[in-house]
Amino acid sequence: MSNTKSKIESTKDKLVGGVKETVGKVTNNEELELKGKIQSKKGELEKNAADIGDKADKLKEDVAENINDAIDKHK
């Protein structure tokens, strides 16, 4: 799954989970409230994973660039 699609899905899960949690609280439906909390946390975790993936990709690019720069200096 692409990072953009993953971020959109995680944001959707976070928002929908928050709505379910609120509706569960208002209607005194503990099961819906719990499902909402779980879905919201899932969205947070997925977003964090996508952010880590972005940082790892950037780090790989920086390392490759530094290696190429070092090779060019020694030519």
C-alpha positions as protocol buffer text, in pm:
chain_id: "A"
residue {
  index: 1
  type: MET
  ca { x: 0 y: 0 z: 0 }
}
residue {
  index: 2
  type: SER
  ca { x: 136 y: 343 z: -86 }
}
residue {
  index: 3
  type: ASN
  ca { x: 229 y: 575 z: 198 }
}
residue {
  index: 4
  type: THR
  ca { x: -31 y: 833 z: 94 }
}
residue {
  index: 5
  type: LYS
  ca { x: -307 y: 573 z: 81 }
}
residue {
  index: 6
  type: SER
  ca { x: -191 y: 436 z: 417 }
}
residue {
  index: 7
  type: LYS
  ca { x: -203 y: 782 z: 573 }
}
residue {
  index: 8
  type: ILE
  ca { x: -552 y: 844 z: 436 }
}
residue {
  index: 9
  type: GLU
  ca { x: -673 y: 509 z: 572 }
}
residue {
  index: 10
  type: SER
  ca { x: -517 y: 574 z: 913 }
}
residue {
  index: 11
  type: THR
  ca { x: -676 y: 920 z: 931 }
}
residue {
  index: 12
  type: LYS
  ca { x: -1013 y: 770 z: 836 }
}
residue {
  index: 13
  type: ASP
  ca { x: -980 y: 503 z: 1106 }
}
residue {
  index: 14
  type: LYS
  ca { x: -887 y: 765 z: 1363 }
}
residue {
  index: 15
  type: LEU
  ca { x: -1184 y: 988 z: 1274 }
}
residue {
  index: 16
  type: VAL
  ca { x: -1443 y: 710 z: 1241 }
}
residue {
  index: 17
  type: GLY
  ca { x: -1316 y: 552 z: 1562 }
}
residue {
  index: 18
  type: GLY
  ca { x: -1354 y: 882 z: 1744 }
}
residue {
  index: 19
  type: VAL
  ca { x: -1711 y: 918 z: 1619 }
}
residue {
  index: 20
  type: LYS
  ca { x: -1798 y: 561 z: 1725 }
}
residue {
  index: 21
  type: GLU
  ca { x: -1644 y: 621 z: 2065 }
}
residue {
  index: 22
  type: THR
  ca { x: -1843 y: 941 z: 2115 }
}
residue {
  index: 23
  type: VAL
  ca { x: -2169 y: 785 z: 1996 }
}
residue {
  index: 24
  type: GLY
  ca { x: -2104 y: 491 z: 2227 }
}
residue {
  index: 25
  type: LYS
  ca { x: -2056 y: 726 z: 2523 }
}
residue {
  index: 26
  type: VAL
  ca { x: -2368 y: 928 z: 2442 }
}
residue {
  index: 27
  type: THR
  ca { x: -2586 y: 622 z: 2392 }
}
residue {
  index: 28
  type: ASN
  ca { x: -2429 y: 436 z: 2685 }
}
residue {
  index: 29
  type: ASN
  ca { x: -2321 y: 158 z: 2445 }
}
residue {
  index: 30
  type: GLU
  ca { x: -1997 y: 29 z: 2595 }
}
residue {
  index: 31
  type: GLU
  ca { x: -1931 y: -211 z: 2307 }
}
residue {
  index: 32
  type: LEU
  ca { x: -1952 y: 66 z: 2045 }
}
residue {
  index: 33
  type: GLU
  ca { x: -1739 y: 292 z: 2263 }
}
residue {
  index: 34
  type: LEU
  ca { x: -1472 y: 22 z: 2292 }
}
residue {
  index: 35
  type: LYS
  ca { x: -1480 y: -53 z: 1919 }
}
residue {
  index: 36
  type: GLY
  ca { x: -1435 y: 317 z: 1853 }
}
residue {
  index: 37
  type: LYS
  ca { x: -1137 y: 338 z: 2087 }
}
residue {
  index: 38
  type: ILE
  ca { x: -976 y: 38 z: 1921 }
}
residue {
  index: 39
  type: GLN
  ca { x: -1031 y: 174 z: 1570 }
}
residue {
  index: 40
  type: SER
  ca { x: -896 y: 514 z: 1670 }
}
residue {
  index: 41
  type: LYS
  ca { x: -582 y: 362 z: 1825 }
}
residue {
  index: 42
  type: LYS
  ca { x: -536 y: 146 z: 1514 }
}
residue {
  index: 43
  type: GLY
  ca { x: -540 y: 464 z: 1304 }
}
residue {
  index: 44
  type: GLU
  ca { x: -280 y: 625 z: 1528 }
}
residue {
  index: 45
  type: LEU
  ca { x: -51 y: 323 z: 1506 }
}
residue {
  index: 46
  type: GLU
  ca { x: -84 y: 304 z: 1128 }
}
residue {
  index: 47
  type: LYS
  ca { x: -2 y: 675 z: 1095 }
}
residue {
  index: 48
  type: ASN
  ca { x: 304 y: 634 z: 1316 }
}
residue {
  index: 49
  type: ALA
  ca { x: 419 y: 338 z: 1106 }
}
residue {
  index: 50
  type: ALA
  ca { x: 377 y: 542 z: 786 }
}
residue {
  index: 51
  type: ASP
  ca { x: 573 y: 831 z: 940 }
}
residue {
  index: 52
  type: ILE
  ca { x: 854 y: 594 z: 1038 }
}
residue {
  index: 53
  type: GLY
  ca { x: 855 y: 458 z: 682 }
}
residue {
  index: 54
  type: ASP
  ca { x: 889 y: 812 z: 546 }
}
residue {
  index: 55
  type: LYS
  ca { x: 1182 y: 881 z: 779 }
}
residue {
  index: 56
  type: ALA
  ca { x: 1352 y: 554 z: 683 }
}
residue {
  index: 57
  type: ASP
  ca { x: 1315 y: 636 z: 313 }
}
residue {
  index: 58
  type: LYS
  ca { x: 1463 y: 982 z: 368 }
}
residue {
  index: 59
  type: LEU
  ca { x: 1752 y: 834 z: 566 }
}
residue {
  index: 60
  type: LYS
  ca { x: 1828 y: 583 z: 288 }
}
residue {
  index: 61
  type: GLU
  ca { x: 1831 y: 865 z: 33 }
}
residue {
  index: 62
  type: ASP
  ca { x: 2065 y: 1075 z: 249 }
}
residue {
  index: 63
  type: VAL
  ca { x: 2306 y: 783 z: 299 }
}
residue {
  index: 64
  type: ALA
  ca { x: 2312 y: 705 z: -73 }
}
residue {
  index: 65
  type: GLU
  ca { x: 2374 y: 1072 z: -153 }
}
residue {
  index: 66
  type: ASN
  ca { x: 2661 y: 1090 z: 98 }
}
residue {
  index: 67
  type: ILE
  ca { x: 2819 y: 773 z: -44 }
}
residue {
  index: 68
  type: ASN
  ca { x: 2792 y: 909 z: -398 }
}
residue {
  index: 69
  type: ASP
  ca { x: 2946 y: 1239 z: -287 }
}
residue {
  index: 70
  type: ALA
  ca { x: 3237 y: 1056 z: -121 }
}
residue {
  index: 71
  type: ILE
  ca { x: 3295 y: 845 z: -434 }
}
residue {
  index: 72
  type: ASP
  ca { x: 3291 y: 1157 z: -654 }
}
residue {
  index: 73
  type: LYS
  ca { x: 3552 y: 1329 z: -431 }
}
residue {
  index: 74
  type: HIS
  ca { x: 3792 y: 1038 z: -468 }
}
residue {
  index: 75
  type: LYS
  ca { x: 3768 y: 1023 z: -847 }
}
